[in-house]
Amino acid sequence: MKAFIEPPQRISPFLRLGVWMAEKVTGRVMLPARILAWYPKAALGSGMLEALVAHRDGNINERMLKLVRMAASYAAACPFCIDMNSHEREAVGISTDELLAVRGQLALELVPSFSKREQLAIQYARLISQTPLKFNPDFIAQLKAHFNEREMVILASTAAQVNYWARLIQALGIPPAGFGE
């Protein structure tokens, strides 16, 4: 499977450095970064967005962020995002049952290893990934009871970032990078 367009033959040295860094970090050819070189402003903006991604902040650990990224990836039905964001899920302790629940194949409440905060974070990522966006006031009240303002912004921006990439990658027809292989 190929993307809708090929990357440009020539990439500016500055953008080449960004592509090299992305590929060094991921260990994969990063076709999204290469194709974005057609429009350097989009490449730079996307690169900055990616560089500032949350990794861990207070009580929002890598596991919770991985769950949010996975939930948003599945909700957006983005094969590239699912491949990338599910990669090395075991390293942060996400079990097979938890994966099934994030995919929507098992009810979150039936997975006792999820904390209430994790369940809410997954539900929030799913809601953020729906069109149109609809937030039940009772759900928001629960969210506010379990997360402070900073944590809510981290969760929302993490899910929104996945949705940005999902829309962009799917609009360009970019196939998965093979993280799951």
Residue pairs with C-beta under 8 A, 6 or more apart in sequence:
1 175
2 173
2 175
3 31
3 35
3 172
3 173
3 174
3 175
4 172
4 173
5 35
5 38
5 172
5 173
6 35
7 31
7 34
7 35
7 37
7 38
8 34
8 37
8 38
11 19
11 34
11 37
12 37
12 40
15 37
15 40
15 43
15 44
18 33
18 43
18 44
18 47
19 30
19 33
19 34
19 37
22 30
22 33
22 47
22 50
23 29
23 30
23 33
26 84
26 177
26 179
28 177
28 178
28 179
29 177
30 177
31 174
31 175
31 177
32 46
32 80
32 165
32 168
32 169
32 172
32 174
33 43
33 46
33 47
35 172
35 174
36 42
36 43
36 46
37 43
46 164
46 165
46 168
49 161
49 164
50 161
53 158
53 161
54 60
54 65
54 154
54 157
54 158
55 62
55 65
56 62
56 65
57 150
57 151
57 154
58 150
58 151
59 117
59 151
60 151
60 154
60 155
61 92
62 92
63 92
63 93
63 94
63 118
64 117
64 118
64 121
65 154
65 158
66 85
66 89
66 92
66 94
67 94
67 98
67 102
67 118
67 121
67 122
67 125
68 121
68 122
68 124
68 125
68 155
68 158
68 159
68 162
69 81
69 85
69 125
69 158
69 159
69 162
70 82
70 85
70 86
70 89
70 94
70 99
70 102
71 102
71 121
71 122
71 125
71 126
71 129
71 159
72 81
72 85
72 125
72 126
72 128
72 129
72 158
72 159
72 162
72 163
72 166
73 81
73 82
73 84
73 85
73 86
73 162
73 166
74 82
74 102
74 103
74 104
75 125
75 126
75 129
75 130
76 129
76 162
76 163
76 166
76 167
77 166
78 162
78 165
78 166
78 169
78 170
79 175
79 176
80 165
80 166
80 169
80 170
80 174
80 175
80 176
80 177
81 162
81 165
81 166
81 169
82 176
83 176
83 177
83 178
83 179
83 180
84 176
84 177
84 179
85 162
86 99
86 179
86 180
87 179
87 180
89 99
94 102
95 113
97 106
97 111
97 113
98 111
98 113
98 114
100 106
101 107
101 108
101 110
101 111
101 114
101 122
102 122
108 114
108 119
108 122
108 123
109 119
114 122
116 146
117 146
117 147
120 142
120 143
120 146
120 147
121 147
121 155
123 139
124 139
124 143
124 155
124 156
124 159
125 155
125 158
125 159
125 162
127 133
127 134
127 135
127 139
128 156
128 159
128 160
128 163
129 159
129 162
129 163
129 166
143 152
144 152
147 155
